[in-house]
Amino acid sequence: MTHVALRLRVWWTEQMNVRWSHCVLKVRELDKMAQFYCDAFGWQVADRGALGPDADIVFLSGSSSDHHQMGLTNSRTDSDDTNVDHNAFRVDSIAEVKSMLAQMSEHPDVRYAVPVTHGNAVSVYFADPEGNGIEIFCDTPLHVPQPVIGKWDPSLSDDEILAALDEEFGSVEGAMSMDAYRAKQAEIFGEVL
């Protein structure tokens, strides 16, 4: 990499507003752990569903501004090195997610970088040099009941990506605008918007 390219990459990364958003933990007793966090933090179950034939996921939140602040999946085994599936960080735009995808795809110590969508987010998932799962995402204007996993095409424009997500997920049962979802959740949490 040239010095100019490296300086440009450092400048672009410094311009991103990267904020921690949520974590997903691998647990053994899903219902017990979900109840613990709901009782301890006053959270609610935001969504719940199957990840596959042997694993489910529960999304927990205590705020209308976040679909979830924690995810729990019953996929922990005795051989797991960690109980953390991934930590997620929010950025402000699809362009920033694309930039991170490009950076991580080129990084020599990153094992994989995959563009993923959950309908309500455009993400890149990757593993850091020690294998820790990381998600960088930006919200979309659409709420889609979870879990949903799909791919998005980084060669498309931002508007084309959003249109493709709306086409793929907009008719899913329970899908609605993010604003409508947040208003509904605000009522549940007794928040004033």
Secondary structure, 3 states (H helix, E strand, C coil): CCHHHHHHHHHHHHHCCCEEEEEEEECCCHHHHHHHHHHHHCCEEEEEEEEECCEEEEEEECCCCCCCCEEEECCCCCCCCCCEEEEEEECCCHHHHHHHHHHHHHCCCCCCEEEEECCCEEEEEEECCCCCEEEEEEECCEECCCCCCECCCCCCCHHHHHHHHHHHHCCCCCCEEHHHHHHHHHHHHCCCC
